[in-house]
Amino acid sequence: MGNGTNIGRVRALGSSHSGTKHWLAMRLTSIALLVLGFWLVFALIGLPDLTFKTVKAWAAQPLSATGLVLLVISSMWHSQMGLQELIEDYVHEHANKYACLTLLNLVAFAGGAFGVFAIVRIALGAAA
């Protein structure tokens, strides 16, 4: 194994051990988003009308609220992982990469927390 060629330098490094977990999580969240997206569309089509009162009453049901929370969590997780990959590939300076990844994680967590809070508030019957 020579050290002069690109393949020779890479061969001895071995696996990074984190790519498979990230790849699998992206695929699983994609499947979850597909299933939950179809569920949301068909559930909304099945409502008699799409007024605020009707949709709020539907979202306040336990099964609907659970599905909406799962949809929010999986969409925020999936988008965070996709944008993380984008930042890791295209931001080369370490300080900028760290700052972007930190900001991304904060925004993803805040968005997910806000979405879950809003759904729980509707489900528990808070006044609008």
One Martini backbone bead per residue (centre of mass of N, CA, C, O) as a GRO file, in nm:
protein
  128
    1MET     BB    1   0.089   0.042   0.028
    2GLY     BB    2   0.072   0.350  -0.081
    3ASN     BB    3   0.128   0.711  -0.011
    4GLY     BB    4   0.107   0.862  -0.302
    5THR     BB    5  -0.185   0.799  -0.326
    6ASN     BB    6  -0.508   0.840  -0.257
    7ILE     BB    7  -0.577   0.542  -0.185
    8GLY     BB    8  -0.333   0.500   0.009
    9ARG     BB    9  -0.428   0.715   0.223
   10VAL     BB   10  -0.720   0.584   0.279
   11ARG     BB   11  -0.699   0.276   0.350
   12ALA     BB   12  -0.591   0.314   0.665
   13LEU     BB   13  -0.842   0.465   0.801
   14GLY     BB   14  -1.116   0.363   0.761
   15SER     BB   15  -1.391   0.398   0.931
   16SER     BB   16  -1.603   0.644   1.076
   17HIS     BB   17  -1.884   0.518   1.218
   18SER     BB   18  -2.133   0.743   1.123
   19GLY     BB   19  -2.275   0.705   0.842
   20THR     BB   20  -2.492   0.485   0.889
   21LYS     BB   21  -2.666   0.627   1.098
   22HIS     BB   22  -2.735   0.876   0.925
   23TRP     BB   23  -2.853   0.730   0.681
   24LEU     BB   24  -3.078   0.577   0.833
   25ALA     BB   25  -3.218   0.826   0.957
   26MET     BB   26  -3.295   0.954   0.688
   27ARG     BB   27  -3.473   0.718   0.585
   28LEU     BB   28  -3.671   0.701   0.826
   29THR     BB   29  -3.772   0.997   0.809
   30SER     BB   30  -3.877   0.975   0.521
   31ILE     BB   31  -4.089   0.760   0.576
   32ALA     BB   32  -4.238   0.914   0.798
   33LEU     BB   33  -4.313   1.159   0.619
   34LEU     BB   34  -4.475   1.005   0.412
   35VAL     BB   35  -4.687   0.880   0.598
   36LEU     BB   36  -4.773   1.143   0.752
   37GLY     BB   37  -4.850   1.306   0.502
   38PHE     BB   38  -5.076   1.122   0.403
   39TRP     BB   39  -5.240   1.131   0.661
   40LEU     BB   40  -5.294   1.436   0.660
   41VAL     BB   41  -5.434   1.461   0.389
   42PHE     BB   42  -5.663   1.248   0.441
   43ALA     BB   43  -5.771   1.380   0.701
   44LEU     BB   44  -5.846   1.656   0.571
   45ILE     BB   45  -6.033   1.543   0.350
   46GLY     BB   46  -6.235   1.404   0.570
   47LEU     BB   47  -6.337   1.666   0.630
   48PRO     BB   48  -6.608   1.868   0.596
   49ASP     BB   49  -6.419   2.114   0.675
   50LEU     BB   50  -6.165   2.403   0.687
   51THR     BB   51  -6.211   2.523   0.946
   52PHE     BB   52  -6.089   2.621   1.239
   53LYS     BB   53  -6.281   2.460   1.423
   54THR     BB   54  -6.248   2.181   1.289
   55VAL     BB   55  -5.937   2.153   1.300
   56LYS     BB   56  -5.910   2.194   1.605
   57ALA     BB   57  -6.085   1.950   1.686
   58TRP     BB   58  -5.908   1.743   1.543
   59ALA     BB   59  -5.630   1.821   1.688
   60ALA     BB   60  -5.749   1.750   1.988
   61GLN     BB   61  -5.716   1.472   1.930
   62PRO     BB   62  -5.504   1.228   2.026
   63LEU     BB   63  -5.426   1.103   1.749
   64SER     BB   64  -5.375   1.368   1.598
   65ALA     BB   65  -5.165   1.491   1.791
   66THR     BB   66  -4.960   1.263   1.764
   67GLY     BB   67  -4.916   1.286   1.458
   68LEU     BB   68  -4.824   1.586   1.462
   69VAL     BB   69  -4.580   1.549   1.646
   70LEU     BB   70  -4.434   1.344   1.465
   71LEU     BB   71  -4.415   1.534   1.222
   72VAL     BB   72  -4.247   1.758   1.353
   73ILE     BB   73  -4.007   1.589   1.451
   74SER     BB   74  -3.927   1.456   1.177
   75SER     BB   75  -3.890   1.721   1.015
   76MET     BB   76  -3.671   1.851   1.193
   77TRP     BB   77  -3.468   1.619   1.186
   78HIS     BB   78  -3.436   1.597   0.878
   79SER     BB   79  -3.350   1.892   0.825
   80GLN     BB   80  -3.105   1.893   1.010
   81MET     BB   81  -2.945   1.666   0.867
   82GLY     BB   82  -2.935   1.795   0.585
   83LEU     BB   83  -2.799   2.067   0.670
   84GLN     BB   84  -2.552   1.941   0.801
   85GLU     BB   85  -2.439   1.816   0.543
   86LEU     BB   86  -2.412   2.079   0.389
   87ILE     BB   87  -2.217   2.220   0.585
   88GLU     BB   88  -1.993   1.999   0.587
   89ASP     BB   89  -1.938   2.027   0.271
   90TYR     BB   90  -1.929   2.377   0.233
   91VAL     BB   91  -1.790   2.438   0.510
   92HIS     BB   92  -1.440   2.487   0.584
   93GLU     BB   93  -1.428   2.654   0.823
   94HIS     BB   94  -1.433   2.571   1.151
   95ALA     BB   95  -1.575   2.815   1.283
   96ASN     BB   96  -1.812   2.833   1.084
   97LYS     BB   97  -1.912   2.545   1.116
   98TYR     BB   98  -1.974   2.559   1.419
   99ALA     BB   99  -2.172   2.798   1.405
  100CYS     BB  100  -2.374   2.672   1.206
  101LEU     BB  101  -2.438   2.414   1.371
  102THR     BB  102  -2.537   2.556   1.624
  103LEU     BB  103  -2.764   2.719   1.492
  104LEU     BB  104  -2.914   2.481   1.371
  105ASN     BB  105  -2.977   2.333   1.639
  106LEU     BB  106  -3.137   2.565   1.768
  107VAL     BB  107  -3.354   2.597   1.549
  108ALA     BB  108  -3.457   2.305   1.548
  109PHE     BB  109  -3.537   2.295   1.846
  110ALA     BB  110  -3.724   2.543   1.849
  111GLY     BB  111  -3.920   2.446   1.629
  112GLY     BB  112  -4.005   2.183   1.768
  113ALA     BB  113  -4.100   2.306   2.037
  114PHE     BB  114  -4.314   2.493   1.917
  115GLY     BB  115  -4.485   2.277   1.774
  116VAL     BB  116  -4.547   2.103   2.022
  117PHE     BB  117  -4.670   2.326   2.195
  118ALA     BB  118  -4.906   2.395   2.003
  119ILE     BB  119  -5.037   2.114   2.005
  120VAL     BB  120  -5.074   2.084   2.310
  121ARG     BB  121  -5.249   2.334   2.343
  122ILE     BB  122  -5.479   2.234   2.167
  123ALA     BB  123  -5.528   1.955   2.309
  124LEU     BB  124  -5.586   2.107   2.601
  125GLY     BB  125  -5.772   2.371   2.540
  126ALA     BB  126  -5.676   2.641   2.467
  127ALA     BB  127  -5.722   2.958   2.424
  128ALA     BB  128  -5.744   3.173   2.122
   0.00000   0.00000   0.00000
